[in-house]
Amino acid sequence: MNYMNIFKDIEAKRFKSIYLFYGEEEYVKQQALNQLVDALIDPQFRDLNYQVMDGSEVGVDEIINACETLPFMSDRRLIVVKDSVFLTNRRNGSDNQNSVEDGKRLGEYIKDIPPTTYVIFYVRNGIGSKSGLYKSINKIGSVVEFSRLEDIDVKRWVVREIGIHSKTITKPAIEQFVYLVGTNLEDVENELSKLMAFVHDCDVITEEHVQKIATPTLEHSIFQLVEAIGNRDVDTALILLDEMLDKGEAFYSIIPMIGRQIRLILLCKSYSEKGYLRNQIASTLKIHPYGVGKYISQGQNFTKEELEAAFLDCLKLDYSIKQGKIDGRLGLEMLILSMCEMQKSFL
């Protein structure tokens, strides 16, 4: 089921006895859960008829016992099982064969679940595989994937939220906002709240407002770092690295992101030289059109050979750090110095 339909069903009071919620878009998923709880359970007796279980810890018998419990002073009882091992394949050291059999047993049980019981299997991120339990839920209930929103959907959401406050946003401003903040709705909402507070006296939100208040994602910080490297600005590049590390970003996150950035610059440079338009490049690489121009611009600071060598250095550094052969901070600093000077690989 498309996750937008779950909200329509809740509004129309069309309920299934079994749901599976999974996918990367945690904010919308949590909103759907909250609305289902409000719609199904009388708030006066919520503590008695609403139970949340840690699916990585509880076994099939505990889940079945919870489902068999009758509601108190109400027609319904709701069970939420979070991150069930029967859907994520994370067994916590338990016997895999027994877990598979238990998952099948639970899948068979929910086919005859008591009419007073409703169950939501809530999985953060993706499911491990389409298990027997998944197939049973899909057959008798609703499987809802909460995938990350596309740029255009986030823009519409932002415009709608801004409109509620009787404000508008310019096209360059909303392009910049989504590019800086990303498409995770929880981050978008937090940054939008900051932006609305910042522009409280202005009716029109501009690109200047966004640049002053929006906190860039790690991806954008990496973009700035690579731009500084392309300009051979060692001091700025090292300062940006320190800022990322001070924010708590891990070496294991930064290195692959630098590698990804270099790869995108190389690809955009290659496609552009072949005559591809920016929208064509964005569609081919599945990246934000606003960023394509930036990548092409950055590509002017590097030759293809330099980009290929830098990408290989990122792979080597990632391996060396994981093998304990080099300190993470030292390795990143050496990588930056090497890329700025475009000298022979330091590894």
Beta strands, then each sheet from edge to edge (+ up, - down):
strand 1: 18-22
strand 2: 50-54
strand 3: 77-82
strand 4: 117-122
strand 5: 142-145
strand 6: 168-169
strand 7: 204-205
sheet 1: 2+ 3+ 4+ 1+ 5+
sheet 2: 6+ 7+
end
